[in-house]
Amino acid sequence: MNSRARITLIVVVLAALGVGGWVFWQSRKAELPDGFARSNGRIEAERVDVALKFPGRIVEVLVDEGQMVAAGEVIARIDATELEAQVRAALAKTRQAKQELAQANALVAQRQGELALAKTELDRAKTLVARGYSTGELLDRRRSQEITATAALNTAQAQIAAAEAAIEVSEANVAALKANLADYTLTAPRSGRVQYRMAEPGEVLAAGGKVVSLLDLTDVYMDVYLPTDAAGRLRLGAEARLIFDAAPQYVIPASVTFVASEAQFTPKYVETASEREKLMFRVKLQIPVDILRRYQDVVKSGVPGQAIVRVTPAAQWPEALAVNLP
């Protein structure tokens, strides 16, 4: 068989497969029995943006687009030279405050000794005056010394309280700076796939500047729009089936996790059998987490498809809509 014949055979086979897939797809779109509603939508995954808490210059970005990351994995690092210097200064200030506390304790001990001596001398002066061996002037002087020593002790004790407060403030400042320093290392808040890498090393970003956008592939859903008669009978937790345009041979289970409380116009990108001007209710269909974890390597957002929702709990699923996973 020459090359032209082989190419012709391949084209015929592909055409046959395309026609077969189209026929299969059309069979899926057959009229549904009572108790079911059909709508179209697109698969979406919960998006999480990893951004800067503080302005800074990016030192390195450790992930690429399409890469899977685990929760807590380091994604990027921000230049923290200035903040590290502030931490060292705060630690030095803490050590200084502790030294001042030690000095205040030593001063209190000294003032206590001076007060004890002043009280002893006052008692001796009282005895001497009472026996007539001394004058009242000496007694007054000893009383003044005792008052002065008491005031000095109170001042030293106040210095201890001030030093202890200074230590608490300094240690709190160190803790705050270290907490901020931890934010200079960006980590994945949850497991997922890197969708976009929005910054590169060397770039300076403001606070809130986005570095990486993640897709949580364990939180995948499809938003569909149903008319009033279907949405009114729908219950949270109701079963649904999803069929994607890219793989119409598979039927994916899902469940209703949200029904809008107010009607709205159907978005333009959603194709429905009803007129677009008709008010519809948004319904969120969530794919089970265990299935998403099994197939997270092939899960993609933005894939269009159709959803069949069971609006009557007692309705039996048609055989063609039985769950069929790869």
ROTIKOL-328863 format. One record per residue (C-alpha): chain; x, y, z; residue in one letter; residue number from 1. Coordinates in Angstrom, 2 decimals. Example, Ala and Ser with C-alpha at 12.3 -4.5 7.8 and 13.67 -1.06 7.14 Angstrom:
2
<pt unit="A" c1="12.30" c2="-4.50" c3="7.80" code="a" pos="1"/>
<pt unit="A" c1="13.67" c2="-1.06" c3="7.14" code="s" pos="2"/>
REM end
This chain:
326
<pt unit="A" c1="0.00" c2="0.00" c3="0.00" code="m" pos="1"/>
<pt unit="A" c1="1.51" c2="3.34" c3="-1.04" code="n" pos="2"/>
<pt unit="A" c1="1.53" c2="6.46" c3="1.13" code="s" pos="3"/>
<pt unit="A" c1="-1.43" c2="8.07" c3="-0.66" code="r" pos="4"/>
<pt unit="A" c1="-3.57" c2="4.98" c3="0.02" code="a" pos="5"/>
<pt unit="A" c1="-2.51" c2="4.88" c3="3.65" code="r" pos="6"/>
<pt unit="A" c1="-3.43" c2="8.54" c3="4.10" code="i" pos="7"/>
<pt unit="A" c1="-6.82" c2="7.92" c3="2.48" code="t" pos="8"/>
<pt unit="A" c1="-7.46" c2="4.97" c3="4.80" code="l" pos="9"/>
<pt unit="A" c1="-6.54" c2="7.01" c3="7.87" code="i" pos="10"/>
<pt unit="A" c1="-8.88" c2="9.82" c3="6.82" code="v" pos="11"/>
<pt unit="A" c1="-11.72" c2="7.35" c3="6.31" code="v" pos="12"/>
<pt unit="A" c1="-11.13" c2="5.75" c3="9.71" code="v" pos="13"/>
<pt unit="A" c1="-11.04" c2="9.14" c3="11.46" code="l" pos="14"/>
<pt unit="A" c1="-14.22" c2="10.19" c3="9.68" code="a" pos="15"/>
<pt unit="A" c1="-15.93" c2="6.99" c3="10.74" code="a" pos="16"/>
<pt unit="A" c1="-14.85" c2="7.53" c3="14.34" code="l" pos="17"/>
<pt unit="A" c1="-16.10" c2="11.12" c3="14.20" code="g" pos="18"/>
<pt unit="A" c1="-19.46" c2="10.05" c3="12.83" code="v" pos="19"/>
<pt unit="A" c1="-19.69" c2="7.30" c3="15.43" code="g" pos="20"/>
<pt unit="A" c1="-18.91" c2="9.77" c3="18.22" code="g" pos="21"/>
<pt unit="A" c1="-21.47" c2="12.21" c3="16.86" code="w" pos="22"/>
<pt unit="A" c1="-24.11" c2="9.49" c3="16.72" code="v" pos="23"/>
<pt unit="A" c1="-23.23" c2="8.42" c3="20.24" code="f" pos="24"/>
<pt unit="A" c1="-23.47" c2="12.03" c3="21.40" code="w" pos="25"/>
<pt unit="A" c1="-26.84" c2="12.48" c3="19.72" code="q" pos="26"/>
<pt unit="A" c1="-28.10" c2="9.34" c3="21.44" code="s" pos="27"/>
<pt unit="A" c1="-27.16" c2="10.91" c3="24.74" code="r" pos="28"/>
<pt unit="A" c1="-29.23" c2="13.93" c3="23.82" code="k" pos="29"/>
<pt unit="A" c1="-32.37" c2="11.91" c3="23.33" code="a" pos="30"/>
<pt unit="A" c1="-35.47" c2="13.05" c3="25.09" code="e" pos="31"/>
<pt unit="A" c1="-35.17" c2="12.57" c3="28.84" code="l" pos="32"/>
<pt unit="A" c1="-37.88" c2="10.83" c3="30.86" code="p" pos="33"/>
<pt unit="A" c1="-39.92" c2="12.77" c3="33.38" code="d" pos="34"/>
<pt unit="A" c1="-38.07" c2="13.83" c3="36.53" code="g" pos="35"/>
<pt unit="A" c1="-34.90" c2="14.98" c3="34.78" code="f" pos="36"/>
<pt unit="A" c1="-33.64" c2="18.29" c3="33.43" code="a" pos="37"/>
<pt unit="A" c1="-30.83" c2="19.02" c3="31.01" code="r" pos="38"/>
<pt unit="A" c1="-28.54" c2="22.02" c3="30.68" code="s" pos="39"/>
<pt unit="A" c1="-25.11" c2="22.94" c3="29.35" code="n" pos="40"/>
<pt unit="A" c1="-22.11" c2="24.41" c3="31.10" code="g" pos="41"/>
<pt unit="A" c1="-18.36" c2="24.35" c3="31.55" code="r" pos="42"/>
<pt unit="A" c1="-16.20" c2="22.57" c3="34.09" code="i" pos="43"/>
<pt unit="A" c1="-14.56" c2="24.94" c3="36.56" code="e" pos="44"/>
<pt unit="A" c1="-12.02" c2="24.37" c3="39.31" code="a" pos="45"/>
<pt unit="A" c1="-11.68" c2="26.52" c3="42.41" code="e" pos="46"/>
<pt unit="A" c1="-8.92" c2="29.04" c3="41.74" code="r" pos="47"/>
<pt unit="A" c1="-6.53" c2="30.22" c3="44.43" code="v" pos="48"/>
<pt unit="A" c1="-4.13" c2="33.11" c3="43.84" code="d" pos="49"/>
<pt unit="A" c1="-0.87" c2="33.13" c3="45.81" code="v" pos="50"/>
<pt unit="A" c1="0.02" c2="36.79" c3="46.38" code="a" pos="51"/>
<pt unit="A" c1="2.39" c2="38.95" c3="48.41" code="l" pos="52"/>
<pt unit="A" c1="1.33" c2="40.17" c3="51.84" code="k" pos="53"/>
<pt unit="A" c1="4.08" c2="42.82" c3="51.80" code="f" pos="54"/>
<pt unit="A" c1="5.71" c2="44.64" c3="48.89" code="p" pos="55"/>
<pt unit="A" c1="9.03" c2="43.23" c3="47.81" code="g" pos="56"/>
<pt unit="A" c1="11.34" c2="41.89" c3="45.13" code="r" pos="57"/>
<pt unit="A" c1="10.96" c2="38.28" c3="44.01" code="i" pos="58"/>
<pt unit="A" c1="14.13" c2="36.26" c3="44.52" code="v" pos="59"/>
<pt unit="A" c1="12.97" c2="32.97" c3="42.99" code="e" pos="60"/>
<pt unit="A" c1="9.88" c2="31.18" c3="41.73" code="v" pos="61"/>
<pt unit="A" c1="10.13" c2="27.43" c3="42.22" code="l" pos="62"/>
<pt unit="A" c1="7.14" c2="26.16" c3="40.20" code="v" pos="63"/>
<pt unit="A" c1="6.13" c2="26.13" c3="36.54" code="d" pos="64"/>
<pt unit="A" c1="2.76" c2="26.25" c3="34.84" code="e" pos="65"/>
<pt unit="A" c1="1.06" c2="22.86" c3="34.79" code="g" pos="66"/>
<pt unit="A" c1="3.05" c2="21.56" c3="37.76" code="q" pos="67"/>
<pt unit="A" c1="1.25" c2="19.80" c3="40.60" code="m" pos="68"/>
<pt unit="A" c1="2.05" c2="21.17" c3="44.07" code="v" pos="69"/>
<pt unit="A" c1="1.20" c2="19.92" c3="47.54" code="a" pos="70"/>
<pt unit="A" c1="-0.26" c2="22.03" c3="50.33" code="a" pos="71"/>
<pt unit="A" c1="2.57" c2="23.80" c3="52.16" code="g" pos="72"/>
<pt unit="A" c1="5.06" c2="23.38" c3="49.33" code="e" pos="73"/>
<pt unit="A" c1="7.32" c2="26.41" c3="48.79" code="v" pos="74"/>
<pt unit="A" c1="6.29" c2="28.29" c3="45.66" code="i" pos="75"/>
<pt unit="A" c1="8.40" c2="31.47" c3="45.73" code="a" pos="76"/>
<pt unit="A" c1="10.68" c2="33.53" c3="47.95" code="r" pos="77"/>
<pt unit="A" c1="10.78" c2="37.29" c3="48.41" code="i" pos="78"/>
<pt unit="A" c1="13.88" c2="39.32" c3="49.28" code="d" pos="79"/>
<pt unit="A" c1="13.80" c2="39.66" c3="53.08" code="a" pos="80"/>
<pt unit="A" c1="17.22" c2="41.27" c3="53.71" code="t" pos="81"/>
<pt unit="A" c1="15.77" c2="44.40" c3="55.32" code="e" pos="82"/>
<pt unit="A" c1="13.31" c2="42.49" c3="57.47" code="l" pos="83"/>
<pt unit="A" c1="16.01" c2="40.08" c3="58.64" code="e" pos="84"/>
<pt unit="A" c1="18.05" c2="43.11" c3="59.79" code="a" pos="85"/>
<pt unit="A" c1="15.00" c2="44.36" c3="61.71" code="q" pos="86"/>
<pt unit="A" c1="14.71" c2="40.97" c3="63.41" code="v" pos="87"/>
<pt unit="A" c1="18.34" c2="41.09" c3="64.49" code="r" pos="88"/>
<pt unit="A" c1="17.88" c2="44.62" c3="65.85" code="a" pos="89"/>
<pt unit="A" c1="14.77" c2="43.55" c3="67.76" code="a" pos="90"/>
<pt unit="A" c1="16.63" c2="40.58" c3="69.26" code="l" pos="91"/>
<pt unit="A" c1="19.44" c2="42.90" c3="70.36" code="a" pos="92"/>
<pt unit="A" c1="16.90" c2="45.21" c3="71.96" code="k" pos="93"/>
<pt unit="A" c1="15.42" c2="42.26" c3="73.83" code="t" pos="94"/>
<pt unit="A" c1="18.84" c2="41.34" c3="75.18" code="r" pos="95"/>
<pt unit="A" c1="19.36" c2="44.96" c3="76.25" code="q" pos="96"/>
<pt unit="A" c1="16.01" c2="44.99" c3="78.06" code="a" pos="97"/>
<pt unit="A" c1="16.94" c2="41.79" c3="79.90" code="k" pos="98"/>
<pt unit="A" c1="20.25" c2="43.36" c3="80.94" code="q" pos="99"/>
<pt unit="A" c1="18.40" c2="46.40" c3="82.26" code="e" pos="100"/>
<pt unit="A" c1="16.16" c2="44.06" c3="84.26" code="l" pos="101"/>
<pt unit="A" c1="19.20" c2="42.43" c3="85.83" code="a" pos="102"/>
<pt unit="A" c1="20.59" c2="45.85" c3="86.74" code="q" pos="103"/>
<pt unit="A" c1="17.22" c2="46.88" c3="88.21" code="a" pos="104"/>
<pt unit="A" c1="17.14" c2="43.74" c3="90.35" code="n" pos="105"/>
<pt unit="A" c1="20.66" c2="44.49" c3="91.61" code="a" pos="106"/>
<pt unit="A" c1="19.67" c2="48.07" c3="92.38" code="l" pos="107"/>
<pt unit="A" c1="16.62" c2="46.87" c3="94.34" code="v" pos="108"/>
<pt unit="A" c1="18.87" c2="44.66" c3="96.45" code="a" pos="109"/>
<pt unit="A" c1="21.14" c2="47.64" c3="97.11" code="q" pos="110"/>
<pt unit="A" c1="18.23" c2="49.90" c3="98.04" code="r" pos="111"/>
<pt unit="A" c1="16.82" c2="47.26" c3="100.36" code="q" pos="112"/>
<pt unit="A" c1="20.15" c2="47.15" c3="102.20" code="g" pos="113"/>
<pt unit="A" c1="20.25" c2="50.94" c3="102.47" code="e" pos="114"/>
<pt unit="A" c1="16.69" c2="50.99" c3="103.81" code="l" pos="115"/>
<pt unit="A" c1="17.52" c2="48.32" c3="106.39" code="a" pos="116"/>
<pt unit="A" c1="20.52" c2="50.36" c3="107.55" code="l" pos="117"/>
<pt unit="A" c1="18.44" c2="53.54" c3="107.69" code="a" pos="118"/>
<pt unit="A" c1="15.82" c2="51.82" c3="109.86" code="k" pos="119"/>
<pt unit="A" c1="18.51" c2="50.45" c3="112.18" code="t" pos="120"/>
<pt unit="A" c1="20.11" c2="53.84" c3="112.62" code="e" pos="121"/>
<pt unit="A" c1="16.70" c2="55.42" c3="113.20" code="l" pos="122"/>
<pt unit="A" c1="15.95" c2="52.90" c3="115.93" code="d" pos="123"/>
<pt unit="A" c1="19.39" c2="53.56" c3="117.51" code="r" pos="124"/>
<pt unit="A" c1="18.82" c2="57.33" c3="117.37" code="a" pos="125"/>
<pt unit="A" c1="15.46" c2="56.91" c3="119.09" code="k" pos="126"/>
<pt unit="A" c1="17.14" c2="54.96" c3="121.89" code="t" pos="127"/>
<pt unit="A" c1="19.94" c2="57.51" c3="122.32" code="l" pos="128"/>
<pt unit="A" c1="17.49" c2="60.42" c3="122.41" code="v" pos="129"/>
<pt unit="A" c1="15.28" c2="58.59" c3="124.91" code="a" pos="130"/>
<pt unit="A" c1="18.29" c2="58.07" c3="127.24" code="r" pos="131"/>
<pt unit="A" c1="19.49" c2="61.62" c3="126.81" code="g" pos="132"/>
<pt unit="A" c1="22.70" c2="60.70" c3="124.97" code="y" pos="133"/>
<pt unit="A" c1="21.76" c2="62.52" c3="121.75" code="s" pos="134"/>
<pt unit="A" c1="19.74" c2="65.46" c3="120.47" code="t" pos="135"/>
<pt unit="A" c1="16.55" c2="65.59" c3="118.46" code="g" pos="136"/>
<pt unit="A" c1="18.52" c2="66.82" c3="115.45" code="e" pos="137"/>
<pt unit="A" c1="20.14" c2="63.41" c3="115.03" code="l" pos="138"/>
<pt unit="A" c1="16.72" c2="61.76" c3="115.26" code="l" pos="139"/>
<pt unit="A" c1="15.32" c2="64.02" c3="112.55" code="d" pos="140"/>
<pt unit="A" c1="18.30" c2="63.29" c3="110.33" code="r" pos="141"/>
<pt unit="A" c1="17.84" c2="59.54" c3="110.73" code="r" pos="142"/>
<pt unit="A" c1="14.13" c2="59.82" c3="109.95" code="r" pos="143"/>
<pt unit="A" c1="14.95" c2="61.74" c3="106.78" code="s" pos="144"/>
<pt unit="A" c1="17.47" c2="59.09" c3="105.75" code="q" pos="145"/>
<pt unit="A" c1="14.85" c2="56.35" c3="106.29" code="e" pos="146"/>
<pt unit="A" c1="12.31" c2="58.22" c3="104.14" code="i" pos="147"/>
<pt unit="A" c1="14.89" c2="58.74" c3="101.41" code="t" pos="148"/>
<pt unit="A" c1="15.90" c2="55.07" c3="101.43" code="a" pos="149"/>
<pt unit="A" c1="12.23" c2="54.00" c3="101.19" code="t" pos="150"/>
<pt unit="A" c1="11.68" c2="56.27" c3="98.18" code="a" pos="151"/>
<pt unit="A" c1="14.83" c2="54.96" c3="96.50" code="a" pos="152"/>
<pt unit="A" c1="13.65" c2="51.38" c3="96.96" code="l" pos="153"/>
<pt unit="A" c1="10.25" c2="52.18" c3="95.44" code="n" pos="154"/>
<pt unit="A" c1="11.97" c2="53.80" c3="92.46" code="t" pos="155"/>
<pt unit="A" c1="14.19" c2="50.74" c3="91.94" code="a" pos="156"/>
<pt unit="A" c1="11.18" c2="48.42" c3="92.10" code="q" pos="157"/>
<pt unit="A" c1="9.42" c2="50.58" c3="89.51" code="a" pos="158"/>
<pt unit="A" c1="12.46" c2="50.19" c3="87.27" code="q" pos="159"/>
<pt unit="A" c1="12.04" c2="46.40" c3="87.50" code="i" pos="160"/>
<pt unit="A" c1="8.43" c2="46.69" c3="86.31" code="a" pos="161"/>
<pt unit="A" c1="9.51" c2="48.99" c3="83.48" code="a" pos="162"/>
<pt unit="A" c1="12.28" c2="46.59" c3="82.42" code="a" pos="163"/>
<pt unit="A" c1="9.89" c2="43.62" c3="82.45" code="e" pos="164"/>
<pt unit="A" c1="7.38" c2="45.57" c3="80.33" code="a" pos="165"/>
<pt unit="A" c1="10.18" c2="46.53" c3="77.92" code="a" pos="166"/>
<pt unit="A" c1="11.10" c2="42.85" c3="77.56" code="i" pos="167"/>
<pt unit="A" c1="7.48" c2="41.91" c3="76.78" code="e" pos="168"/>
<pt unit="A" c1="7.20" c2="44.65" c3="74.17" code="v" pos="169"/>
<pt unit="A" c1="10.52" c2="43.69" c3="72.59" code="s" pos="170"/>
<pt unit="A" c1="9.69" c2="39.98" c3="72.50" code="e" pos="171"/>
<pt unit="A" c1="6.29" c2="40.73" c3="70.96" code="a" pos="172"/>
<pt unit="A" c1="8.04" c2="42.84" c3="68.32" code="n" pos="173"/>
<pt unit="A" c1="10.43" c2="39.97" c3="67.57" code="v" pos="174"/>
<pt unit="A" c1="7.51" c2="37.54" c3="67.24" code="a" pos="175"/>
<pt unit="A" c1="5.67" c2="39.90" c3="64.88" code="a" pos="176"/>
<pt unit="A" c1="8.76" c2="40.41" c3="62.72" code="l" pos="177"/>
<pt unit="A" c1="9.41" c2="36.67" c3="62.54" code="k" pos="178"/>
<pt unit="A" c1="5.78" c2="36.08" c3="61.57" code="a" pos="179"/>
<pt unit="A" c1="6.15" c2="38.65" c3="58.81" code="n" pos="180"/>
<pt unit="A" c1="9.43" c2="37.04" c3="57.80" code="l" pos="181"/>
<pt unit="A" c1="7.62" c2="33.73" c3="57.32" code="a" pos="182"/>
<pt unit="A" c1="5.28" c2="35.47" c3="54.86" code="d" pos="183"/>
<pt unit="A" c1="8.28" c2="36.27" c3="52.67" code="y" pos="184"/>
<pt unit="A" c1="8.32" c2="32.57" c3="51.76" code="t" pos="185"/>
<pt unit="A" c1="5.21" c2="31.87" c3="49.70" code="l" pos="186"/>
<pt unit="A" c1="3.73" c2="28.39" c3="50.10" code="t" pos="187"/>
<pt unit="A" c1="0.79" c2="26.63" c3="48.47" code="a" pos="188"/>
<pt unit="A" c1="-2.32" c2="27.12" c3="50.62" code="p" pos="189"/>
<pt unit="A" c1="-3.74" c2="23.85" c3="49.23" code="r" pos="190"/>
<pt unit="A" c1="-2.80" c2="21.12" c3="46.80" code="s" pos="191"/>
<pt unit="A" c1="-3.44" c2="21.81" c3="43.14" code="g" pos="192"/>
<pt unit="A" c1="-2.08" c2="22.50" c3="39.69" code="r" pos="193"/>
<pt unit="A" c1="-0.26" c2="25.69" c3="38.77" code="v" pos="194"/>
<pt unit="A" c1="-2.44" c2="27.42" c3="36.20" code="q" pos="195"/>
<pt unit="A" c1="-0.51" c2="30.65" c3="35.69" code="y" pos="196"/>
<pt unit="A" c1="2.94" c2="31.87" c3="36.70" code="r" pos="197"/>
<pt unit="A" c1="2.36" c2="35.61" c3="36.82" code="m" pos="198"/>
<pt unit="A" c1="5.70" c2="36.93" c3="38.10" code="a" pos="199"/>
<pt unit="A" c1="9.38" c2="36.22" c3="37.56" code="e" pos="200"/>
<pt unit="A" c1="12.53" c2="36.62" c3="39.70" code="p" pos="201"/>
<pt unit="A" c1="13.71" c2="40.21" c3="39.90" code="g" pos="202"/>
<pt unit="A" c1="10.25" c2="41.74" c3="39.64" code="e" pos="203"/>
<pt unit="A" c1="9.16" c2="44.13" c3="42.38" code="v" pos="204"/>
<pt unit="A" c1="5.52" c2="43.73" c3="43.34" code="l" pos="205"/>
<pt unit="A" c1="3.24" c2="45.75" c3="45.58" code="a" pos="206"/>
<pt unit="A" c1="1.35" c2="44.20" c3="48.47" code="a" pos="207"/>
<pt unit="A" c1="-1.27" c2="41.90" c3="46.98" code="g" pos="208"/>
<pt unit="A" c1="0.76" c2="41.30" c3="43.82" code="g" pos="209"/>
<pt unit="A" c1="0.01" c2="37.86" c3="42.40" code="k" pos="210"/>
<pt unit="A" c1="2.83" c2="35.41" c3="41.81" code="v" pos="211"/>
<pt unit="A" c1="1.09" c2="32.13" c3="41.01" code="v" pos="212"/>
<pt unit="A" c1="-2.47" c2="31.01" c3="40.36" code="s" pos="213"/>
<pt unit="A" c1="-3.46" c2="27.50" c3="41.47" code="l" pos="214"/>
<pt unit="A" c1="-6.39" c2="25.28" c3="40.56" code="l" pos="215"/>
<pt unit="A" c1="-7.69" c2="23.07" c3="43.35" code="d" pos="216"/>
<pt unit="A" c1="-8.46" c2="19.86" c3="41.46" code="l" pos="217"/>
<pt unit="A" c1="-10.37" c2="18.43" c3="44.42" code="t" pos="218"/>
<pt unit="A" c1="-12.93" c2="21.24" c3="44.11" code="d" pos="219"/>
<pt unit="A" c1="-14.27" c2="20.94" c3="40.57" code="v" pos="220"/>
<pt unit="A" c1="-17.80" c2="21.85" c3="39.57" code="y" pos="221"/>
<pt unit="A" c1="-20.08" c2="22.88" c3="36.72" code="m" pos="222"/>
<pt unit="A" c1="-22.48" c2="25.81" c3="36.86" code="d" pos="223"/>
<pt unit="A" c1="-25.65" c2="25.21" c3="34.87" code="v" pos="224"/>
<pt unit="A" c1="-28.88" c2="27.16" c3="34.49" code="y" pos="225"/>
<pt unit="A" c1="-32.30" c2="25.59" c3="34.89" code="l" pos="226"/>
<pt unit="A" c1="-35.77" c2="27.07" c3="34.33" code="p" pos="227"/>
<pt unit="A" c1="-38.15" c2="27.76" c3="37.19" code="t" pos="228"/>
<pt unit="A" c1="-40.15" c2="24.53" c3="36.89" code="d" pos="229"/>
<pt unit="A" c1="-36.98" c2="22.41" c3="37.23" code="a" pos="230"/>
<pt unit="A" c1="-35.18" c2="24.55" c3="39.82" code="a" pos="231"/>
<pt unit="A" c1="-38.29" c2="24.70" c3="41.97" code="g" pos="232"/>
<pt unit="A" c1="-38.34" c2="20.92" c3="42.38" code="r" pos="233"/>
<pt unit="A" c1="-34.59" c2="20.60" c3="42.88" code="l" pos="234"/>
<pt unit="A" c1="-33.12" c2="19.64" c3="46.23" code="r" pos="235"/>
<pt unit="A" c1="-29.62" c2="20.14" c3="47.58" code="l" pos="236"/>
<pt unit="A" c1="-27.74" c2="16.89" c3="47.24" code="g" pos="237"/>
<pt unit="A" c1="-29.75" c2="15.79" c3="44.20" code="a" pos="238"/>
<pt unit="A" c1="-27.87" c2="13.49" c3="41.81" code="e" pos="239"/>
<pt unit="A" c1="-26.61" c2="14.65" c3="38.45" code="a" pos="240"/>
<pt unit="A" c1="-24.60" c2="13.30" c3="35.53" code="r" pos="241"/>
<pt unit="A" c1="-22.01" c2="15.19" c3="33.50" code="l" pos="242"/>
<pt unit="A" c1="-21.06" c2="14.37" c3="29.92" code="i" pos="243"/>
<pt unit="A" c1="-18.15" c2="16.28" c3="28.40" code="f" pos="244"/>
<pt unit="A" c1="-17.97" c2="17.23" c3="24.73" code="d" pos="245"/>
<pt unit="A" c1="-14.37" c2="15.97" c3="24.61" code="a" pos="246"/>
<pt unit="A" c1="-15.28" c2="12.50" c3="25.91" code="a" pos="247"/>
<pt unit="A" c1="-19.01" c2="11.81" c3="25.34" code="p" pos="248"/>
<pt unit="A" c1="-18.55" c2="8.09" c3="26.00" code="q" pos="249"/>
<pt unit="A" c1="-18.07" c2="8.71" c3="29.73" code="y" pos="250"/>
<pt unit="A" c1="-20.70" c2="9.66" c3="32.31" code="v" pos="251"/>
<pt unit="A" c1="-19.43" c2="11.46" c3="35.42" code="i" pos="252"/>
<pt unit="A" c1="-21.47" c2="11.54" c3="38.64" code="p" pos="253"/>
<pt unit="A" c1="-22.10" c2="14.85" c3="40.42" code="a" pos="254"/>
<pt unit="A" c1="-24.43" c2="16.33" c3="43.02" code="s" pos="255"/>
<pt unit="A" c1="-26.24" c2="19.62" c3="43.53" code="v" pos="256"/>
<pt unit="A" c1="-24.48" c2="21.77" c3="46.14" code="t" pos="257"/>
<pt unit="A" c1="-26.06" c2="25.16" c3="45.40" code="f" pos="258"/>
<pt unit="A" c1="-29.26" c2="26.56" c3="43.93" code="v" pos="259"/>
<pt unit="A" c1="-29.53" c2="30.31" c3="43.46" code="a" pos="260"/>
<pt unit="A" c1="-32.27" c2="32.02" c3="45.44" code="s" pos="261"/>
<pt unit="A" c1="-32.88" c2="34.57" c3="42.69" code="e" pos="262"/>
<pt unit="A" c1="-33.40" c2="34.10" c3="38.97" code="a" pos="263"/>
<pt unit="A" c1="-31.16" c2="35.74" c3="36.38" code="q" pos="264"/>
<pt unit="A" c1="-30.60" c2="35.92" c3="32.66" code="f" pos="265"/>
<pt unit="A" c1="-28.64" c2="33.03" c3="31.23" code="t" pos="266"/>
<pt unit="A" c1="-25.02" c2="34.01" c3="30.38" code="p" pos="267"/>
<pt unit="A" c1="-24.28" c2="34.21" c3="26.66" code="k" pos="268"/>
<pt unit="A" c1="-21.77" c2="31.37" c3="26.67" code="y" pos="269"/>
<pt unit="A" c1="-24.34" c2="28.86" c3="27.97" code="v" pos="270"/>
<pt unit="A" c1="-26.38" c2="27.23" c3="25.23" code="e" pos="271"/>
<pt unit="A" c1="-29.84" c2="26.13" c3="26.26" code="t" pos="272"/>
<pt unit="A" c1="-32.95" c2="25.02" c3="24.44" code="a" pos="273"/>
<pt unit="A" c1="-34.95" c2="27.87" c3="25.96" code="s" pos="274"/>
<pt unit="A" c1="-34.87" c2="31.44" c3="24.81" code="e" pos="275"/>
<pt unit="A" c1="-32.01" c2="33.43" c3="26.29" code="r" pos="276"/>
<pt unit="A" c1="-34.31" c2="36.11" c3="27.57" code="e" pos="277"/>
<pt unit="A" c1="-36.00" c2="33.62" c3="29.89" code="k" pos="278"/>
<pt unit="A" c1="-34.98" c2="33.90" c3="33.53" code="l" pos="279"/>
<pt unit="A" c1="-33.06" c2="30.90" c3="34.83" code="m" pos="280"/>
<pt unit="A" c1="-31.67" c2="29.74" c3="38.20" code="f" pos="281"/>
<pt unit="A" c1="-27.98" c2="29.01" c3="38.59" code="r" pos="282"/>
<pt unit="A" c1="-27.25" c2="25.52" c3="39.92" code="v" pos="283"/>
<pt unit="A" c1="-23.84" c2="24.28" c3="41.04" code="k" pos="284"/>
<pt unit="A" c1="-22.97" c2="20.64" c3="40.40" code="l" pos="285"/>
<pt unit="A" c1="-20.02" c2="19.28" c3="42.36" code="q" pos="286"/>
<pt unit="A" c1="-17.96" c2="16.27" c3="41.28" code="i" pos="287"/>
<pt unit="A" c1="-17.10" c2="13.90" c3="44.18" code="p" pos="288"/>
<pt unit="A" c1="-13.67" c2="14.43" c3="45.69" code="v" pos="289"/>
<pt unit="A" c1="-12.66" c2="10.77" c3="45.52" code="d" pos="290"/>
<pt unit="A" c1="-13.21" c2="10.72" c3="41.75" code="i" pos="291"/>
<pt unit="A" c1="-11.29" c2="13.96" c3="41.30" code="l" pos="292"/>
<pt unit="A" c1="-8.32" c2="12.57" c3="43.22" code="r" pos="293"/>
<pt unit="A" c1="-8.26" c2="9.47" c3="41.03" code="r" pos="294"/>
<pt unit="A" c1="-8.29" c2="11.46" c3="37.81" code="y" pos="295"/>
<pt unit="A" c1="-6.59" c2="14.72" c3="38.83" code="q" pos="296"/>
<pt unit="A" c1="-3.93" c2="14.25" c3="36.14" code="d" pos="297"/>
<pt unit="A" c1="-6.54" c2="14.62" c3="33.41" code="v" pos="298"/>
<pt unit="A" c1="-8.94" c2="17.09" c3="35.05" code="v" pos="299"/>
<pt unit="A" c1="-9.07" c2="20.40" c3="33.16" code="k" pos="300"/>
<pt unit="A" c1="-11.13" c2="23.52" c3="33.68" code="s" pos="301"/>
<pt unit="A" c1="-13.09" c2="25.17" c3="30.90" code="g" pos="302"/>
<pt unit="A" c1="-14.16" c2="21.92" c3="29.21" code="v" pos="303"/>
<pt unit="A" c1="-17.77" c2="22.28" c3="27.94" code="p" pos="304"/>
<pt unit="A" c1="-20.40" c2="19.63" c3="28.34" code="g" pos="305"/>
<pt unit="A" c1="-23.94" c2="18.93" c3="29.34" code="q" pos="306"/>
<pt unit="A" c1="-25.46" c2="18.11" c3="32.70" code="a" pos="307"/>
<pt unit="A" c1="-28.51" c2="15.98" c3="33.43" code="i" pos="308"/>
<pt unit="A" c1="-30.03" c2="16.68" c3="36.84" code="v" pos="309"/>
<pt unit="A" c1="-32.57" c2="14.49" c3="38.61" code="r" pos="310"/>
<pt unit="A" c1="-35.24" c2="16.87" c3="39.87" code="v" pos="311"/>
<pt unit="A" c1="-37.57" c2="14.11" c3="41.08" code="t" pos="312"/>
<pt unit="A" c1="-35.88" c2="11.89" c3="43.71" code="p" pos="313"/>
<pt unit="A" c1="-37.91" c2="8.81" c3="42.78" code="a" pos="314"/>
<pt unit="A" c1="-37.03" c2="9.00" c3="39.08" code="a" pos="315"/>
<pt unit="A" c1="-34.88" c2="6.13" c3="37.76" code="q" pos="316"/>
<pt unit="A" c1="-31.77" c2="6.93" c3="35.77" code="w" pos="317"/>
<pt unit="A" c1="-31.90" c2="5.73" c3="32.15" code="p" pos="318"/>
<pt unit="A" c1="-29.41" c2="3.01" c3="31.32" code="e" pos="319"/>
<pt unit="A" c1="-27.62" c2="5.33" c3="28.91" code="a" pos="320"/>
<pt unit="A" c1="-26.85" c2="7.68" c3="31.83" code="l" pos="321"/>
<pt unit="A" c1="-25.36" c2="5.05" c3="34.15" code="a" pos="322"/>
<pt unit="A" c1="-22.06" c2="6.16" c3="35.64" code="v" pos="323"/>
<pt unit="A" c1="-19.24" c2="5.23" c3="33.28" code="n" pos="324"/>
<pt unit="A" c1="-15.73" c2="6.30" c3="34.26" code="l" pos="325"/>
<pt unit="A" c1="-12.52" c2="5.78" c3="32.29" code="p" pos="326"/>
REM end
